[in-house]
Amino acid sequence: MTEEKMTYDEALQRLETLVTQLERGGKTLDETLAMFEEGTALLKRCQDELGEVEGRLAELRLDEAEAMVQDGE
């Protein structure tokens, strides 16, 4: 599955798999570099997605707070 089509959970699981494989060692330098590059891209993707979710949650909290203020008036 390509990185673009992965869900957040799938990307995180793949990242965990890569970390485990890198920790075990025994890979060639080229394999290690490729795994590191893939892991870096997956990490950035997961961080970006979490940032978007945090932004949406902040908006929802703000909307809720505004509604509470309007109801109190």
C-alpha positions in Angstrom: 0.0 0.0 0.0 1.4 3.4 -0.9 2.0 5.9 1.8 -0.7 8.3 0.4 -3.4 5.7 0.7 -2.5 4.5 4.2 -4.7 5.5 7.1 -3.1 7.1 10.1 -3.2 3.8 12.0 -1.6 1.9 9.1 1.1 4.5 8.8 1.9 4.4 12.5 2.0 0.6 12.4 4.4 0.6 9.4 6.5 3.2 11.3 6.7 0.9 14.3 7.7 -2.0 12.1 10.5 0.0 10.5 11.8 1.1 13.9 11.8 -2.6 15.1 13.7 -3.7 12.0 16.2 -0.9 12.3 16.8 -1.7 16.0 17.5 -5.4 15.1 20.2 -4.4 12.6 21.6 -6.8 10.1 20.6 -4.6 7.1 22.9 -3.3 4.5 23.6 0.4 4.5 21.3 1.0 1.5 18.5 -0.9 3.1 19.0 1.0 6.4 19.0 4.3 4.5 15.8 3.4 2.6 14.0 2.3 5.8 15.1 5.5 7.6 13.9 7.6 4.7 10.5 5.8 4.7 10.2 6.1 8.4 11.0 9.8 8.3 8.3 10.4 5.7 5.8 8.4 7.7 6.6 10.3 10.9 6.1 13.6 9.2 2.8 12.4 7.7 1.6 11.3 11.1 2.7 14.5 12.8 0.9 16.6 10.1 -2.3 14.6 10.5 -2.2 15.0 14.3 -1.6 18.7 13.8 -4.7 18.9 11.6 -6.8 17.0 14.2 -5.6 19.3 17.0 -6.6 22.3 15.0 -10.0 21.0 14.4 -10.4 20.1 18.1 -9.4 23.7 19.0 -12.0 25.1 16.6 -14.7 22.8 18.1 -13.7 23.9 21.6 -13.9 27.6 20.5 -17.3 27.1 18.9 -18.5 25.4 22.1 -17.2 28.2 24.3 -18.8 30.8 22.1 -22.1 29.0 22.3 -21.9 28.8 26.0 -21.2 32.6 26.2 -24.2 33.3 23.9 -26.5 31.0 26.0 -25.4 32.8 29.1 -26.4 36.3 27.9 
